[in-house]
Amino acid sequence: MYHAELRWFPPPRQIWNFREYPDPMRPDSVGRGTRRFRFEGDHRQLTPQYLNLMLVEMRGQLLAQFADLPARDAIATAPLGINSSLYVDVLARNAEAYRIIKDANLSAFGQHFHLAFSGAPFPPNQLMFRVNNIDIRNRLVPVLNAIRKELARSVRIIAFWAMYHRATMVNGVATHNDFTGIVYALGEAHGNAVRVDTARLPGFLEFDQLDFPRRLPVFFEGRPDDCRVCKPRAPKHLSTECQAGSCRCGGRHPPRQCFYRH
């Protein structure tokens, strides 16, 4: 449906394929350094005992196929059912193991597994961001610069992906007016920080310097929920930033809704 176009990044950072990064708006995204394989057979009648045998068999196949890879570097986890499919995640401890297990030939009870999803082993000091509903009348470069500046307090943006409508690609190249208004950005914590301090990140971006400004939420892992206490006409803000929701008991609710009497 959409085509992701990498717009900018400074070397020498390693940038993985866009599809291997987690989508901040999808709770079912695959974790970092994970290959998720889907079982192609009928699993509806498999008992817990058979699922355990499946896991043992897969771990043995990984050891046999990748004899030079330490067993602890690629670990198959317990099968999990998602919707109507059965999956097994293989966790890679490093980038080399992640690269190798992509070609794993796994099966159980005569039925094969198919590599369905991958989660790149990008470091914990990096975080993926997503912004929707950007006014497509804006030129893309000012949009990217605005995102970079508004997040600069906590992260340095090292990559952008602008989303284009796939149906209107011309010779494999997206034209400017095919922009969907969706941008993903990969940020890296400043200095020697081990992780991005999400408490310092804004929940909304102002975009007030653009030709067509629009205040929009920015999504990322660990983002607090939007405030649901204030009236819809109030400016949108995070629940952790709400002043109206401050109560003397310490709860995030108005005093009139408090269980205790003050």
NUDOPA-947347 format. One line per field, with one value per residue (C-alpha): residue number from 1; residue in one letter; x, y, z. Coordinates in Angstrom, 2 decimals, decimal comma. Each point is the difference from the previous one (the first is absolute). Example, Ala and Ser with C-alpha at 12.3 -4.5 7.8 and 13.67 -1.06 7.14 Angstrom:
BEGIN
seq <- 1 2
type <- A S
px <- 12,30 1,37
py <- -4,50 3,44
pz <- 7,80 -0,66
***
This chain:
BEGIN
seq <- 1 2 3 4 5 6 7 8 9 10 11 12 13 14 15 16 17 18 19 20 21 22 23 24 25 26 27 28 29 30 31 32 33 34 35 36 37 38 39 40 41 42 43 44 45 46 47 48 49 50 51 52 53 54 55 56 57 58 59 60 61 62 63 64 65 66 67 68 69 70 71 72 73 74 75 76 77 78 79 80 81 82 83 84 85 86 87 88 89 90 91 92 93 94 95 96 97 98 99 100 101 102 103 104 105 106 107 108 109 110 111 112 113 114 115 116 117 118 119 120 121 122 123 124 125 126 127 128 129 130 131 132 133 134 135 136 137 138 139 140 141 142 143 144 145 146 147 148 149 150 151 152 153 154 155 156 157 158 159 160 161 162 163 164 165 166 167 168 169 170 171 172 173 174 175 176 177 178 179 180 181 182 183 184 185 186 187 188 189 190 191 192 193 194 195 196 197 198 199 200 201 202 203 204 205 206 207 208 209 210 211 212 213 214 215 216 217 218 219 220 221 222 223 224 225 226 227 228 229 230 231 232 233 234 235 236 237 238 239 240 241 242 243 244 245 246 247 248 249 250 251 252 253 254 255 256 257 258 259 260 261 262
type <- M Y H A E L R W F P P P R Q I W N F R E Y P D P M R P D S V G R G T R R F R F E G D H R Q L T P Q Y L N L M L V E M R G Q L L A Q F A D L P A R D A I A T A P L G I N S S L Y V D V L A R N A E A Y R I I K D A N L S A F G Q H F H L A F S G A P F P P N Q L M F R V N N I D I R N R L V P V L N A I R K E L A R S V R I I A F W A M Y H R A T M V N G V A T H N D F T G I V Y A L G E A H G N A V R V D T A R L P G F L E F D Q L D F P R R L P V F F E G R P D D C R V C K P R A P K H L S T E C Q A G S C R C G G R H P P R Q C F Y R H
px <- 0,00 2,78 3,58 2,59 2,72 3,16 0,68 3,04 2,54 3,57 2,64 1,38 -3,11 -1,44 -3,55 -2,07 -2,82 -2,99 -2,28 2,25 -0,58 -2,98 -3,00 -0,65 -3,75 -0,12 0,02 0,72 3,29 2,85 2,64 3,57 2,25 -2,88 -0,93 -3,64 -0,83 -3,57 -1,04 -1,54 -1,80 -3,28 0,70 -3,53 0,20 3,51 0,10 2,48 2,09 0,24 0,86 2,83 1,24 -0,17 2,23 2,53 0,11 0,55 2,82 1,67 -0,32 1,61 2,95 0,39 -0,25 2,24 2,65 2,42 -2,55 0,04 -3,29 -0,64 0,19 -3,21 -2,75 -3,43 -2,74 -3,32 -2,55 -2,60 -3,37 -0,87 -3,43 -0,33 3,71 2,71 3,43 3,37 2,41 3,74 1,94 3,43 2,54 1,99 -0,17 1,95 -2,39 -2,93 1,37 0,70 -3,29 -1,90 0,78 -1,04 -1,90 -2,37 -2,78 -2,07 -2,17 0,75 -1,16 2,26 0,39 0,09 1,86 -2,84 1,41 3,37 1,06 3,39 2,59 0,40 1,59 -2,06 1,21 -2,09 -3,76 -2,51 -2,48 -3,11 -1,97 -3,32 -2,24 2,68 -1,50 1,21 0,09 3,19 3,31 1,60 3,43 -1,43 -2,18 3,03 1,97 -2,90 -0,15 3,75 -0,01 -2,97 1,51 3,56 -0,15 -0,01 1,14 1,93 -1,94 2,14 -2,58 -3,36 -2,48 -2,73 -3,00 -1,34 -2,97 1,33 -2,70 1,31 3,68 1,45 2,93 0,65 0,32 -2,56 -1,02 -0,38 -3,79 -0,29 1,06 -2,46 0,72 1,67 3,64 2,08 3,21 2,77 1,53 3,16 0,65 2,62 3,46 0,58 -3,59 -0,96 -3,67 -2,19 -1,58 -3,63 -1,09 1,66 -1,61 -2,93 -3,30 -0,91 1,90 -1,00 1,12 -0,71 2,77 -1,47 -1,99 -2,99 0,44 -1,87 0,62 0,33 0,77 3,30 -0,12 2,82 0,44 -0,63 -2,11 -2,54 -3,69 -1,73 -1,99 -3,62 -1,09 -0,03 -2,74 0,51 0,35 3,07 3,42 1,04 2,64 1,33 -1,60 3,32 -0,01 -3,60 -0,46 -3,75 0,53 2,06 -1,56 1,34 0,01 2,62 -2,30 -0,33 -3,65 -1,96 -0,74 -3,75 0,54 2,12 -1,13 1,32 -1,47 2,39
py <- 0,00 2,43 0,45 1,20 2,22 0,59 3,71 0,84 -1,46 0,87 -2,74 -2,19 -1,17 -3,35 0,38 -3,16 -0,62 2,13 -3,04 -1,41 2,92 -0,06 2,18 2,11 -0,25 -3,80 -1,91 -3,27 1,20 -2,51 0,72 1,02 -2,72 -2,39 -2,18 -1,13 -3,19 -1,04 -3,66 -1,00 -3,08 -0,42 0,74 0,08 -3,50 0,30 -0,58 1,72 -3,17 0,15 3,69 -0,80 -2,72 2,54 2,37 -2,72 -1,06 3,56 0,60 -3,17 1,12 3,35 -1,75 -2,39 2,63 2,59 -2,06 2,93 2,20 -0,21 -1,45 3,01 2,38 -1,29 -1,24 -1,19 1,00 -1,63 -0,07 2,75 0,31 3,33 0,24 -3,28 -0,69 -1,68 1,62 -0,76 2,84 -0,55 2,54 1,04 1,36 1,90 1,29 -2,95 -2,55 2,07 -0,01 -3,74 -1,32 1,74 -3,05 -2,58 -2,96 -0,91 -2,56 -2,03 -3,07 0,04 3,62 2,95 3,36 3,19 3,16 2,45 3,00 1,34 2,46 1,57 -0,15 3,75 1,24 1,02 3,59 0,38 0,52 0,05 2,88 0,40 3,12 -0,19 2,49 2,49 2,47 -1,29 3,54 0,55 -0,68 -3,11 1,41 2,66 -2,70 -2,20 2,93 0,92 -3,54 -0,02 3,35 -0,77 -3,30 1,34 0,38 -3,77 -1,65 0,57 -1,18 -2,31 -1,15 1,00 -2,04 1,87 -2,12 0,15 -1,64 -3,09 0,04 3,24 -0,91 0,88 -2,17 -0,88 3,65 1,81 3,46 2,84 0,18 -3,70 0,77 -1,47 2,39 -2,78 0,20 -2,42 1,13 -1,92 1,89 -0,66 1,13 2,68 -0,75 -3,29 -0,49 -3,68 0,69 2,84 1,85 -0,17 2,16 2,98 -0,57 2,18 -1,71 2,52 1,90 3,57 0,39 3,72 1,02 -1,89 1,64 -2,07 -0,54 -2,66 -1,18 -3,78 -2,87 -1,82 -3,70 -2,05 -2,98 1,09 3,04 0,83 0,00 3,17 1,81 -1,17 2,26 3,40 1,09 -0,67 3,71 0,26 -0,27 -3,63 -1,08 -3,09 -1,36 0,47 3,71 0,74 2,70 -0,44 -3,64 0,74 -1,11 0,34 -3,78 -0,18 -1,56 1,16 1,07 3,13 0,41 -0,30 -3,55 -1,09 -2,92 1,76 3,15 2,94
pz <- 0,00 0,96 -1,15 2,53 -1,41 2,03 -0,25 2,09 2,37 0,95 -0,35 1,48 1,92 -1,06 -1,27 -0,29 -2,43 0,94 0,27 2,73 2,37 2,39 -0,75 3,13 -0,60 -0,23 3,30 -1,85 -1,50 0,23 2,63 -0,71 -1,37 -0,66 -2,96 0,14 -1,89 -0,85 0,11 -3,33 1,29 1,87 3,65 1,37 1,50 1,41 3,74 2,35 -0,08 -3,79 0,12 2,37 -2,37 -2,84 1,94 0,83 -3,66 -1,21 2,46 -1,21 -3,62 0,79 1,65 -2,94 -2,74 1,64 1,74 0,16 1,74 3,81 1,25 2,25 -2,99 -1,62 2,31 -1,11 2,43 0,85 -2,86 0,17 -1,68 -1,59 -1,58 -1,94 -0,51 2,04 0,24 1,54 0,74 -0,30 2,05 -1,26 2,47 -2,61 -3,56 -1,43 1,47 -1,19 -3,54 -0,04 1,35 -2,77 -2,15 2,59 -1,45 2,83 0,15 2,43 -0,48 -3,72 -0,47 -0,72 1,66 -2,06 1,01 0,56 1,88 1,10 2,67 -0,65 2,81 0,17 3,25 3,06 -0,26 -3,16 -0,20 -2,84 -0,37 -2,14 -0,95 -1,89 -1,78 -1,03 -2,45 -3,38 -1,40 1,99 -1,68 1,43 0,90 2,38 1,56 0,71 1,37 2,29 1,42 0,51 1,84 2,25 1,15 0,26 3,78 0,53 -3,23 -3,18 -3,03 -2,12 -2,57 -1,46 -1,99 -1,86 -0,96 -3,55 -1,67 -1,74 -2,68 -1,49 -0,23 -3,41 -1,13 3,62 1,04 2,15 -1,12 2,49 -0,16 0,99 3,58 2,53 2,86 2,04 1,07 2,06 1,66 1,74 2,90 1,98 3,57 0,50 1,33 1,78 1,14 -0,01 -0,74 -1,20 2,92 -1,13 2,95 -1,69 -3,38 -1,08 -0,67 -2,69 -2,68 -0,78 -3,64 0,44 -2,43 -2,95 -2,76 1,07 3,77 1,90 3,57 -0,11 2,39 -0,36 0,83 1,52 2,31 3,58 -0,93 2,76 -0,89 -1,10 2,68 0,13 2,84 -1,67 -2,37 -3,73 -0,69 2,25 -1,70 -0,23 2,49 1,76 3,15 1,82 -0,89 0,95 2,64 0,27 0,89 3,13 3,26 3,54 0,37 -2,75 -2,58 -3,58 0,24 0,94 3,72 -0,67 -1,28 2,96 2,16 3,09 1,53 0,19
***
